[in-house]
Amino acid sequence: MTLVLGIDGGQTSTRAAVADLQGRVLARAQAGPWDDLSTEEKRQRCRAVLEELLRQIGAQLPLVKGHRPPASAGTQEPIRYAALGLTGAQRGSPVVEAWMRELLPGLVSLAIHHDTQSNFRGADPYGNPGVLVIAGGGSIAWGFDVAGREAFAGGYGYLLGDVGSGYELGRQAVRAVLEASQLLGPATHLTQALLAHLRLGQPWDLRMAFYDGRLERQQVAGLLPVVARVAGEGDKVAQRILREGGAALAGLAGAVMRQLEFWDPAVYPTGGVFRVGLLREAFMQALARLAPRAVVRPPRLEPLGGALVLALEQAGPIHPGQIAGLEQALPYADA
């Protein structure tokens, strides 16, 4: 039996799945976040993520003898095709390819994509022209037109600012608490909510936690559910943060459309940030003002499903039966 492997590497976690050529998902795995490969420490961490994913898959599939089958086993590795959608894939892809071919020596074909492409093929498995907006730990918009021209906007990273991202929304919430404590901004119930969530005593402790390493990127992005809850309770500051985030994400989509002069695309919002109702509503309203002819559509598959589509495509043309199989296992969930 020939199998395909898809991997979705993001800033909060990395997920993998194996499917057969009919699109039936046979195994899934999850490990830590994917990072860039700019240092030896980060390369070791990413290598360990791949090894853990394949270990989990090997434990689920009898045909997969771990991630490194013994030479004496006499069983050929059944994973023949693999596609990886990775944040920051433009950096270090030859290293990742070498790892994958070492760990899965039976590979016939391997493709490494930026996560915008795997996300997009999850949104539209057939790859029609359109615009994708990703808002998770980071944010970016990417799209292409009928002529195949591509464009992107955002993707600056957390240091320079990923507008509307989980990290940026969490950072703004912390700043709002600090400003309120010094009467630089309005009072907000975010103060009590964030301090309780992080088990800190006073607002200035938030500032100290940022700089002494107690608040890492994932933890800051993880403040978004707290912000959403406080906004739902009527807090004006939290509501403003979410509305401005949604409008900023619409601005990314609009920038892609301007670059391509493509004014009536399908637009796919994807990522955990869009599951916050107030932010999604603000995104829709701002996008309608920027591009009245654009049509917002829900993604069909999770990004991991998009990675599997790209893997299946290496084995032959995609057909509806495969997509139906993937939709059963990996549908995109709005909430």
C-alpha positions in Angstrom: 0.0 0.0 0.0 1.3 3.4 -1.0 0.9 6.2 1.6 1.4 9.9 1.6 2.5 12.1 4.4 1.5 15.7 5.1 3.1 18.0 7.7 1.8 21.4 8.8 4.5 23.3 10.8 3.3 26.4 12.6 4.4 28.7 15.4 2.2 27.0 18.0 2.4 23.3 17.0 3.4 21.0 14.2 0.9 18.4 13.0 1.3 15.4 10.6 -1.1 12.9 9.0 -0.7 9.9 6.7 -3.3 9.0 4.1 -3.7 6.4 1.4 -4.1 7.3 -2.3 -7.9 7.4 -1.8 -7.6 10.2 0.7 -8.4 8.1 3.8 -6.5 9.4 6.8 -4.9 6.5 8.6 -2.7 8.2 11.3 -2.2 11.6 12.9 0.5 13.1 15.1 1.2 16.3 16.9 4.5 17.8 18.3 6.0 21.1 19.3 6.1 24.3 17.2 8.1 24.7 14.1 10.8 27.4 14.1 13.2 28.9 11.6 16.5 27.1 11.1 18.8 30.1 11.8 20.7 28.6 14.7 22.0 25.2 15.6 19.7 25.1 18.6 16.6 25.8 16.4 17.7 23.2 13.9 18.0 20.6 16.6 14.6 21.5 17.9 13.0 21.2 14.4 14.7 17.9 13.8 13.4 16.6 17.1 9.9 17.7 16.0 10.1 15.6 12.8 11.4 12.6 14.6 8.6 12.8 17.2 6.0 13.1 14.5 7.3 10.0 12.7 7.7 8.1 15.9 4.0 8.7 16.7 2.9 7.7 13.2 5.1 4.6 13.2 3.4 3.5 16.4 0.0 3.8 14.8 0.7 2.1 11.4 1.9 -1.5 11.4 3.4 -0.9 7.9 5.5 2.0 9.2 8.3 0.4 11.2 9.1 3.4 13.2 10.7 6.4 11.5 13.8 4.4 10.6 13.0 0.8 9.6 15.7 -1.8 10.3 17.5 -2.8 7.1 16.9 -6.5 8.0 13.1 -6.1 8.3 12.6 -6.7 4.6 9.6 -4.3 4.6 9.9 -1.3 2.3 8.8 2.0 3.7 5.3 2.6 2.4 5.4 6.4 2.6 6.3 7.4 -0.9 5.1 11.0 -1.2 5.4 13.8 1.4 4.6 17.5 1.5 5.5 19.9 4.2 3.9 23.3 4.7 6.3 25.2 7.1 6.4 28.6 8.5 9.6 30.2 7.3 10.1 27.4 4.7 12.1 29.7 2.5 14.9 29.3 5.0 16.7 26.0 5.3 14.6 23.8 3.1 17.6 21.8 1.8 18.4 20.9 5.4 14.8 19.7 6.0 14.8 17.7 2.8 18.0 15.9 3.9 16.4 15.1 7.2 13.3 13.7 5.6 15.1 11.6 3.1 17.2 10.2 5.9 14.2 9.4 8.1 12.1 8.1 5.3 14.4 6.5 2.8 11.5 5.1 0.7 10.4 8.6 -0.4 9.8 8.9 -4.1 8.9 12.6 -4.1 9.1 15.3 -1.5 7.9 18.9 -1.6 8.5 21.6 0.9 6.2 24.6 0.8 5.7 27.8 2.7 2.7 27.3 5.0 0.7 29.9 3.0 0.6 27.3 0.1 -0.5 24.4 2.3 -3.1 26.6 4.0 -4.4 27.7 0.7 -4.8 24.2 -0.6 -6.7 23.4 2.5 -9.0 26.3 1.9 -9.4 25.4 -1.8 -8.1 21.9 -2.5 -8.3 22.5 -6.2 -6.1 25.6 -6.1 -8.3 28.1 -7.8 -7.1 31.8 -7.8 -7.9 33.6 -4.6 -6.5 35.3 -1.5 -5.7 33.6 1.8 -5.4 35.4 5.2 -3.7 33.5 8.0 -4.0 34.7 11.5 -2.6 32.4 14.2 0.5 33.0 16.2 1.6 35.2 13.3 -0.2 36.7 10.3 0.2 37.0 6.6 -1.9 37.3 3.5 -1.0 35.5 0.2 -2.8 35.0 -3.1 -2.5 34.6 -6.8 -4.6 35.6 -9.8 -5.8 33.8 -13.0 -2.4 34.6 -14.7 -0.6 32.8 -11.8 1.0 36.0 -10.5 1.6 35.8 -6.7 1.7 38.5 -4.0 1.8 38.6 -0.2 1.5 41.1 2.6 2.6 41.1 6.2 4.5 38.2 7.6 7.0 40.5 9.3 7.3 38.3 12.4 6.6 39.1 16.0 9.5 41.6 16.5 8.4 43.9 13.7 4.7 43.2 14.2 2.3 40.7 12.6 -0.9 42.7 12.7 -4.0 40.9 14.0 -2.0 37.9 15.1 -2.5 36.1 18.4 0.9 37.4 19.6 0.1 41.0 18.6 -3.3 40.9 20.2 -1.9 39.5 23.4 0.9 42.1 23.4 -1.7 44.9 22.9 -3.7 43.6 25.8 -0.7 43.6 28.1 0.2 47.2 27.0 -3.4 48.3 27.6 -3.1 47.0 31.2 0.2 48.8 31.8 -1.2 52.1 30.3 -4.4 51.8 32.5 -2.2 51.3 35.6 -0.4 54.6 34.9 -3.6 56.5 33.8 -2.2 56.7 30.2 -5.2 54.8 29.0 -8.8 53.9 30.1 -9.4 51.4 32.9 -10.1 47.9 31.7 -11.1 44.6 33.1 -8.2 43.1 31.2 -6.1 44.0 34.2 -7.8 41.5 36.6 -8.2 38.9 33.9 -4.6 38.9 32.7 -3.1 39.0 36.1 -5.3 36.1 37.3 -4.6 34.1 34.1 -0.9 34.5 34.5 -0.9 34.3 38.3 0.8 37.7 38.7 0.3 40.2 41.5 0.3 43.7 39.9 0.4 45.2 36.4 4.1 46.0 36.4 4.7 42.3 36.9 3.5 41.9 33.3 6.3 44.1 32.0 8.9 42.2 34.0 7.6 38.9 32.8 8.1 40.0 29.2 11.7 40.9 29.7 12.9 38.2 32.0 11.6 35.4 29.7 8.6 34.2 31.8 6.2 35.3 29.0 7.3 33.5 25.8 5.7 33.9 22.4 3.3 31.1 22.8 2.1 32.4 26.1 1.5 35.9 24.8 -0.5 34.5 21.9 -2.3 32.3 24.4 -3.8 35.4 26.0 -6.2 35.8 23.1 -9.0 33.7 24.6 -8.8 35.9 27.7 -9.1 39.0 25.6 -12.1 37.5 23.7 -13.8 36.6 27.0 -13.3 40.1 28.5 -14.6 41.6 25.2 -17.6 39.4 25.4 -18.3 40.8 28.8 -18.5 44.3 27.4 -15.0 45.7 28.1 -14.5 48.5 25.6 -10.7 48.3 25.5 -10.7 44.5 24.7 -13.4 45.1 22.1 -11.3 47.8 20.5 -8.2 45.6 20.4 -10.2 42.9 18.6 -11.9 45.2 16.1 -8.7 46.9 15.2 -7.1 43.5 14.7 -9.8 42.4 12.4 -9.6 45.5 10.3 -5.8 45.2 10.1 -6.1 41.6 8.7 -8.6 42.9 6.1 -5.9 45.5 5.2 -3.5 42.6 4.5 -6.0 41.0 2.1 -6.6 44.4 0.5 -2.8 44.9 -0.1 -2.6 41.6 -1.9 -5.5 42.6 -4.1 -3.9 45.9 -4.9 -0.6 44.3 -5.8 -2.4 41.9 -8.2 -5.1 44.3 -9.3 -7.5 41.4 -8.5 -10.6 42.9 -7.1 -13.1 40.0 -7.0 -11.3 37.1 -5.5 -12.4 34.4 -3.1 -11.0 35.3 0.2 -10.3 32.6 2.8 -9.7 33.6 6.4 -8.0 30.9 8.3 -6.2 30.4 11.7 -7.3 30.4 15.3 -7.6 34.2 15.6 -10.6 34.2 13.1 -12.5 32.0 15.5 -13.1 35.1 17.7 -16.5 36.3 16.6 -16.0 40.0 17.1 -12.7 40.0 15.3 -14.0 38.0 12.4 -17.0 40.4 12.1 -14.7 43.4 12.0 -12.6 41.7 9.3 -15.7 41.1 7.2 -16.9 44.7 7.6 -13.5 46.2 6.8 -13.0 43.9 3.8 -16.4 44.8 2.4 -15.4 48.5 2.5 -12.0 47.8 0.9 -13.1 45.3 -1.8 -16.9 45.1 -2.2 -16.6 42.5 -5.0 -14.5 40.1 -2.9 -16.3 37.0 -1.7 -15.4 35.5 1.7 -15.5 31.7 1.8 -14.9 29.3 4.6 -11.9 27.0 4.1 -12.8 23.3 3.3 -9.9 21.6 5.1 -7.6 22.3 8.0 -4.1 23.3 6.9 -2.9 19.8 7.5 -5.4 18.7 5.0 -3.9 21.1 2.5 -0.5 19.5 3.1 -2.0 16.1 2.3 -3.5 17.5 -0.9 -0.1 18.6 -2.0 1.3 15.2 -1.2 -1.4 13.4 -3.1 -0.9 15.7 -6.0 2.6 14.3 -6.4 1.1 10.9 -7.0 -1.4 12.0 -9.6 -4.2 14.4 -10.4 -6.5 15.3 -7.4 -10.0 13.9 -7.7 -13.2 14.6 -5.7 -13.1 11.2 -3.9 -9.8 12.1 -2.3 -11.1 15.5 -1.2 -14.2 13.9 0.3 -12.0 11.4 2.3 -9.9 14.3 3.7 -13.0 16.3 4.5 -14.3 13.5 6.7 -11.1 13.5 8.8 -9.8 17.0 8.6 -12.7 19.5 8.0 -12.1 23.1 8.7 -13.8 24.0 12.0 -15.1 27.6 12.4 -15.4 27.3 16.1 
